[in-house]
Amino acid sequence: MKFGYEDLNVWNKGVDFAVEVIELVENISTDRKHYRLLEQVEASSASVSMNVAEGKGRYSKKEFIQYLYIARGSLYETMTLLEIFRRKKWISGGQYSRIDARGKEIASMLKGLINSISSKKL
């Protein structure tokens, strides 16, 4: 038996996204005073797929949609932090571009899933 969220492509892409972000952060060397930002980007990247999973486990489509919006917010937060890291030169433009492409794909998938659920009678 599988959990219902495991069949969602957006959940799987979200997990892969979080793993990539966490691996990227593990290779950043910066002053100790920036650990909070590094921890925050790890948390926000993991939050994308976590909110998809939590929403799938709710009892109504309306709640599921709300969690998908929260997942999108976590994705936007992650991308903002990564843009800060790029501007600080903690990550390269190439690293940012690769993750940016994944982020945009996930954003599109979340939008599609929200629209699909919304178009069905609640």
Backbone as a chain_set.jsonl record, in Angstrom:
{"seq": "MKFGYEDLNVWNKGVDFAVEVIELVENISTDRKHYRLLEQVEASSASVSMNVAEGKGRYSKKEFIQYLYIARGSLYETMTLLEIFRRKKWISGGQYSRIDARGKEIASMLKGLINSISSKKL", "coords": {"N": [[0.836, -1.178, 0.0], [0.485, 2.217, -0.821], [1.045, 5.646, 0.099], [-1.292, 8.207, -0.732], [-0.164, 10.536, -1.849], [2.189, 9.747, -3.02], [1.895, 9.042, -5.661], [1.703, 11.396, -6.986], [3.119, 13.433, -9.369], [4.094, 15.995, -8.907], [4.707, 15.949, -6.219], [6.84, 14.094, -6.164], [8.702, 15.458, -7.801], [9.056, 17.653, -6.152], [10.324, 16.51, -3.921], [12.733, 15.685, -5.112], [13.674, 18.228, -5.803], [14.073, 19.39, -3.249], [16.103, 17.717, -2.268], [18.151, 18.353, -4.061], [18.532, 21.087, -3.478], [19.324, 20.935, -0.775], [21.696, 19.456, -1.04], [23.176, 21.313, -2.496], [23.395, 23.4, -0.625], [24.901, 22.145, 1.315], [27.425, 22.355, 0.299], [28.118, 24.99, 0.446], [30.302, 27.377, 1.681], [30.445, 29.548, 4.218], [30.418, 32.29, 6.543], [29.719, 31.576, 9.989], [27.632, 33.142, 10.903], [25.682, 33.113, 9.005], [24.266, 30.777, 9.067], [21.557, 30.565, 9.731], [20.17, 31.433, 7.445], [20.931, 29.417, 5.658], [19.816, 27.165, 6.867], [17.143, 27.918, 6.681], [16.631, 27.895, 3.903], [16.915, 25.201, 3.399], [14.782, 24.205, 4.915], [12.549, 25.505, 3.721], [12.655, 24.499, 1.121], [12.203, 21.769, 1.526], [9.678, 21.962, 2.518], [7.974, 22.291, 0.371], [7.266, 19.772, -0.934], [6.398, 18.54, 1.39], [4.09, 19.967, 2.109], [2.446, 19.401, -0.07], [2.077, 16.67, 0.356], [0.857, 16.722, 2.922], [-1.477, 18.145, 2.348], [-2.714, 16.396, 0.567], [-3.444, 14.452, 2.312], [-5.586, 15.516, 3.637], [-9.138, 16.009, 4.277], [-10.749, 17.262, 2.421], [-11.204, 18.722, -0.838], [-10.941, 21.452, -0.897], [-9.266, 21.997, 1.307], [-7.004, 20.63, 0.437], [-6.294, 22.164, -1.803], [-5.641, 24.545, -0.487], [-3.302, 23.774, 0.876], [-1.698, 23.27, -1.321], [-1.349, 25.848, -2.256], [0.151, 26.823, -0.118], [2.414, 25.236, -0.44], [3.311, 26.318, -2.849], [3.975, 28.876, -1.959], [6.127, 28.231, -0.284], [7.9, 27.324, -2.203], [8.368, 29.705, -3.629], [9.586, 31.169, -1.6], [11.916, 29.662, -1.251], [13.14, 30.042, -3.762], [13.618, 32.778, -3.668], [15.479, 32.978, -1.562], [17.558, 31.504, -2.739], [18.162, 33.185, -4.855], [19.215, 35.332, -3.44], [21.482, 34.024, -2.427], [22.805, 33.573, -4.842], [23.343, 36.197, -5.644], [25.048, 36.918, -3.577], [27.113, 35.403, -4.292], [27.424, 32.877, -3.302], [26.464, 30.682, -4.515], [26.766, 29.541, -7.885], [25.904, 31.139, -11.027], [25.147, 29.218, -12.868], [24.429, 27.043, -11.224], [22.251, 28.198, -9.936], [20.553, 28.651, -12.159], [19.929, 26.036, -12.989], [18.469, 25.053, -10.789], [16.478, 26.958, -10.756], [15.089, 26.369, -13.113], [13.984, 23.87, -12.407], [12.396, 24.733, -10.273], [10.549, 26.413, -11.587], [9.258, 24.525, -13.158], [8.003, 22.989, -11.162], [6.351, 24.96, -10.038], [4.62, 25.39, -12.168], [3.429, 22.876, -12.312], [2.141, 22.772, -9.82], [0.296, 24.845, -10.158], [-1.22, 23.777, -12.27], [-2.308, 21.503, -11.001], [-3.8, 22.702, -8.95], [-5.641, 24.139, -10.531], [-6.892, 22.01, -11.816], [-8.125, 20.611, -9.693], [-9.74, 22.65, -8.725], [-11.483, 23.04, -10.818], [-13.162, 20.922, -10.698], [-16.184, 19.933, -9.182], [-16.581, 21.175, -5.974]], "CA": [[0.0, 0.0, 0.0], [1.229, 3.471, -0.901], [0.341, 6.859, 0.471], [-1.887, 8.831, -1.905], [0.688, 11.572, -2.432], [3.34, 9.159, -3.705], [1.61, 8.965, -7.088], [1.662, 12.738, -7.554], [4.402, 13.834, -9.96], [4.57, 17.231, -8.282], [5.32, 15.576, -4.937], [8.135, 13.496, -6.487], [9.585, 16.539, -8.257], [9.342, 18.456, -4.971], [11.328, 15.8, -3.123], [14.0, 15.809, -5.844], [14.06, 19.63, -5.674], [14.604, 19.575, -1.894], [17.389, 17.01, -2.185], [19.145, 19.136, -4.799], [18.817, 22.31, -2.715], [20.076, 20.56, 0.425], [23.054, 19.114, -1.475], [23.826, 22.565, -2.863], [23.688, 24.122, 0.613], [25.973, 21.439, 2.022], [28.713, 22.74, -0.288], [28.361, 26.413, 0.634], [31.123, 27.712, 2.851], [30.254, 30.938, 4.581], [30.555, 32.537, 7.975], [28.737, 30.973, 10.891], [26.493, 34.032, 11.101], [24.696, 32.898, 7.95], [23.642, 29.456, 9.187], [20.093, 30.687, 9.761], [19.705, 31.476, 6.052], [21.139, 28.097, 5.078], [18.787, 26.287, 7.445], [15.845, 28.344, 6.17], [16.44, 27.422, 2.526], [16.681, 23.753, 3.487], [13.422, 24.001, 5.424], [11.537, 25.93, 2.752], [12.667, 23.582, -0.028], [11.542, 20.527, 1.959], [8.283, 22.292, 2.782], [7.177, 22.198, -0.864], [6.674, 18.424, -1.035], [5.712, 18.223, 2.65], [2.748, 20.532, 2.063], [1.682, 18.607, -1.042], [1.705, 15.431, 1.047], [-0.102, 17.016, 3.988], [-2.748, 18.503, 1.713], [-3.321, 15.165, 0.003], [-3.988, 13.692, 3.434], [-6.747, 16.204, 4.216], [-10.417, 15.386, 3.947], [-11.534, 17.971, 1.419], [-10.462, 19.312, -1.945], [-10.655, 22.835, -0.519], [-8.074, 21.971, 2.16], [-5.881, 20.217, -0.403], [-5.905, 23.336, -2.578], [-4.968, 25.488, 0.417], [-1.938, 23.286, 1.107], [-0.948, 23.466, -2.562], [-0.941, 27.258, -2.24], [1.234, 26.934, 0.863], [3.583, 24.644, -1.108], [3.792, 27.311, -3.806], [4.633, 29.918, -1.17], [7.432, 27.693, 0.139], [8.742, 27.316, -3.403], [8.758, 31.097, -3.884], [10.533, 31.517, -0.542], [13.174, 28.986, -1.586], [13.76, 30.69, -4.914], [14.108, 34.084, -3.228], [16.723, 32.741, -0.823], [18.598, 31.097, -3.681], [18.574, 34.396, -5.582], [20.117, 36.034, -2.516], [22.741, 33.272, -2.42], [23.462, 33.825, -6.125], [23.872, 37.567, -5.606], [26.175, 36.915, -2.631], [28.108, 34.526, -4.924], [27.549, 31.621, -2.554], [26.217, 29.677, -5.541], [27.06, 30.088, -9.216], [24.763, 31.392, -11.902], [24.746, 27.929, -13.448], [23.707, 26.286, -10.194], [20.957, 28.851, -9.763], [19.734, 28.418, -13.359], [19.451, 24.649, -12.974], [17.423, 24.934, -9.776], [15.403, 27.837, -11.199], [14.295, 25.61, -14.089], [13.2, 22.898, -11.635], [11.393, 25.486, -9.524], [9.502, 26.842, -12.517], [8.488, 23.329, -13.522], [7.155, 22.652, -10.013], [5.329, 26.006, -9.948], [3.648, 25.101, -13.221], [2.705, 21.656, -11.918], [1.239, 23.142, -8.722], [-0.796, 25.621, -10.76], [-2.059, 22.835, -13.007], [-3.046, 20.668, -10.052], [-4.793, 23.576, -8.32], [-6.689, 24.393, -11.518], [-7.608, 20.759, -12.05], [-8.978, 20.346, -8.528], [-10.705, 23.747, -8.633], [-12.493, 22.928, -11.886], [-14.091, 19.869, -10.293], [-17.153, 20.418, -8.196], [-16.108, 21.008, -4.588]], "C": [[0.887, 1.251, 0.0], [0.376, 4.599, -0.336], [-0.154, 7.529, -0.809], [-0.999, 9.844, -2.591], [1.83, 11.004, -3.256], [3.144, 9.053, -5.213], [1.581, 10.338, -7.765], [3.05, 13.129, -8.085], [4.968, 15.071, -9.285], [5.209, 16.938, -6.928], [6.716, 15.003, -5.186], [9.139, 14.54, -6.953], [9.983, 17.422, -7.074], [10.395, 17.814, -4.08], [12.699, 15.906, -3.8], [14.564, 17.226, -5.727], [14.703, 19.879, -4.311], [15.968, 18.911, -1.743], [18.474, 17.815, -2.895], [19.525, 20.409, -4.046], [19.675, 21.987, -1.494], [21.518, 20.197, 0.061], [23.838, 20.363, -1.861], [24.271, 23.325, -1.615], [24.832, 23.461, 1.381], [27.356, 21.852, 1.526], [29.014, 24.226, -0.173], [29.24, 26.608, 1.867], [30.991, 29.21, 3.08], [30.409, 31.07, 6.092], [29.419, 31.9, 8.769], [27.488, 31.845, 11.038], [25.398, 33.846, 10.052], [24.01, 31.536, 8.034], [22.131, 29.522, 9.164], [19.52, 30.714, 8.346], [19.84, 30.11, 5.386], [20.093, 27.108, 5.59], [17.413, 26.63, 6.886], [15.611, 27.846, 4.748], [16.258, 25.907, 2.497], [15.251, 23.478, 3.911], [12.373, 24.372, 4.382], [11.503, 25.003, 1.539], [11.982, 22.26, 0.318], [10.049, 20.751, 2.162], [7.398, 22.165, 1.546], [6.492, 20.832, -0.93], [5.941, 18.032, 0.243], [4.284, 18.764, 2.641], [1.866, 19.846, 1.02], [1.187, 17.338, -0.36], [0.653, 15.69, 2.119], [-1.468, 17.366, 3.412], [-3.466, 17.302, 1.138], [-3.972, 14.342, 1.105], [-5.2, 14.337, 4.084], [-8.036, 15.623, 3.653], [-11.234, 16.129, 2.903], [-10.622, 18.523, 0.331], [-10.066, 20.746, -1.601], [-9.392, 22.901, 0.347], [-6.834, 21.597, 1.343], [-5.377, 21.409, -1.211], [-5.155, 24.337, -1.702], [-3.521, 25.059, 0.679], [-1.082, 23.393, -0.149], [-0.501, 24.916, -2.694], [0.202, 27.482, -1.247], [2.525, 26.359, 0.273], [4.178, 25.629, -2.098], [4.514, 28.453, -3.084], [6.006, 29.475, -0.701], [8.407, 27.653, -1.034], [9.254, 28.72, -3.701], [9.78, 31.567, -2.846], [11.908, 30.917, -0.85], [13.891, 29.701, -2.716], [14.3, 32.073, -4.552], [15.415, 33.939, -2.46], [17.858, 32.347, -1.762], [19.073, 32.269, -4.539], [19.507, 35.236, -4.717], [21.481, 35.351, -2.499], [23.523, 33.507, -3.714], [24.093, 35.22, -6.125], [25.047, 37.708, -4.648], [27.341, 36.072, -3.157], [28.41, 33.287, -4.085], [27.26, 30.439, -3.47], [26.466, 30.352, -6.889], [25.767, 30.361, -9.985], [24.246, 30.109, -12.521], [23.965, 27.071, -12.463], [22.315, 26.878, -9.995], [20.035, 28.551, -10.945], [19.147, 27.017, -13.383], [18.302, 24.485, -11.974], [16.227, 25.804, -10.142], [14.496, 27.108, -12.196], [13.426, 24.566, -13.384], [12.079, 23.596, -10.873], [10.24, 25.926, -10.402], [8.639, 25.673, -12.963], [7.529, 22.952, -12.391], [6.045, 23.68, -9.856], [4.226, 25.757, -10.973], [2.796, 23.881, -12.868], [1.718, 21.958, -10.785], [0.034, 23.908, -9.261], [-1.757, 24.707, -11.5], [-2.899, 21.968, -12.084], [-4.125, 21.478, -9.354], [-5.958, 23.82, -9.281], [-7.54, 23.155, -11.775], [-8.587, 20.457, -10.911], [-10.084, 21.393, -8.441], [-11.827, 23.61, -9.658], [-13.506, 21.824, -11.614], [-15.007, 20.425, -9.227], [-16.664, 20.113, -6.782], [-17.195, 20.489, -3.738]], "O": [[1.888, 1.33, 0.713], [-0.852, 4.514, -0.3], [0.492, 7.43, -1.852], [-1.074, 9.998, -3.81], [2.386, 11.702, -4.105], [4.118, 8.982, -5.962], [1.45, 10.425, -8.986], [4.026, 13.151, -7.336], [6.181, 15.187, -9.11], [6.158, 17.616, -6.535], [7.67, 15.377, -4.504], [10.3, 14.512, -6.545], [11.121, 17.888, -7.002], [11.262, 18.504, -3.544], [13.702, 16.182, -3.143], [15.771, 17.411, -5.571], [15.759, 20.506, -4.227], [16.882, 19.488, -1.153], [19.588, 17.943, -2.387], [20.701, 20.769, -3.983], [20.646, 22.69, -1.214], [22.454, 20.58, 0.764], [25.034, 20.458, -1.583], [25.391, 23.832, -1.557], [25.634, 24.143, 2.02], [28.344, 21.715, 2.248], [30.055, 24.682, -0.645], [28.96, 26.08, 2.943], [31.377, 30.023, 2.24], [30.517, 30.078, 6.812], [28.31, 31.718, 8.268], [26.398, 31.324, 11.275], [24.298, 34.376, 10.208], [23.241, 31.186, 7.139], [21.483, 28.622, 8.629], [18.495, 30.086, 8.08], [18.96, 29.695, 4.633], [19.554, 26.311, 4.822], [16.602, 25.736, 6.644], [14.505, 27.417, 4.421], [15.523, 25.389, 1.657], [14.582, 22.618, 3.337], [11.411, 23.63, 4.182], [10.432, 24.75, 0.987], [11.263, 21.697, -0.508], [9.25, 19.829, 1.995], [6.193, 21.952, 1.671], [5.264, 20.757, -0.976], [4.971, 17.275, 0.193], [3.366, 18.093, 3.114], [0.657, 19.729, 1.218], [0.018, 16.975, -0.485], [-0.333, 14.958, 2.212], [-2.496, 16.931, 3.932], [-4.691, 17.206, 1.216], [-4.939, 13.62, 0.86], [-5.786, 13.757, 4.998], [-8.028, 14.856, 2.691], [-12.314, 15.669, 2.534], [-9.434, 18.758, 0.55], [-8.983, 21.201, -1.971], [-8.544, 23.769, 0.14], [-5.759, 22.166, 1.528], [-4.17, 21.639, -1.294], [-4.151, 24.91, -2.126], [-2.619, 25.896, 0.699], [0.13, 23.587, -0.056], [0.595, 25.189, -3.184], [1.119, 28.256, -1.523], [3.602, 26.925, 0.461], [5.398, 25.768, -2.187], [5.546, 28.935, -3.551], [6.951, 30.264, -0.719], [9.598, 27.918, -0.87], [10.436, 28.905, -3.991], [10.726, 32.28, -3.179], [12.932, 31.589, -0.723], [15.097, 29.941, -2.647], [15.332, 32.49, -5.077], [16.356, 34.7, -2.687], [18.989, 32.804, -1.6], [20.246, 32.339, -4.907], [20.486, 35.791, -5.218], [22.514, 36.018, -2.55], [24.748, 33.626, -3.694], [25.234, 35.396, -6.553], [25.941, 38.523, -4.875], [28.413, 36.031, -2.554], [29.503, 32.725, -4.15], [27.744, 29.331, -3.239], [26.385, 31.575, -7.012], [24.694, 29.874, -9.631], [23.038, 29.935, -12.681], [22.964, 26.451, -12.821], [21.326, 26.151, -9.897], [18.862, 28.231, -10.749], [17.989, 26.835, -13.76], [17.289, 23.855, -12.278], [15.086, 25.432, -9.87], [13.273, 27.223, -12.123], [12.256, 24.4, -13.731], [10.949, 23.109, -10.833], [9.079, 25.824, -10.005], [7.427, 25.815, -13.127], [6.368, 22.631, -12.645], [4.907, 23.311, -9.567], [3.041, 25.9, -10.67], [1.588, 23.867, -13.101], [0.593, 21.458, -10.789], [-1.104, 23.65, -8.869], [-2.974, 24.845, -11.372], [-4.075, 21.726, -12.356], [-5.245, 20.998, -9.182], [-7.121, 23.718, -8.891], [-8.758, 23.246, -11.93], [-9.738, 20.09, -11.151], [-11.228, 21.069, -8.122], [-12.966, 24.005, -9.41], [-14.577, 21.79, -12.22], [-14.616, 21.303, -8.457], [-16.375, 18.968, -6.436], [-16.997, 20.281, -2.541]]}, "num_chains": 1, "name": "protein.A"}
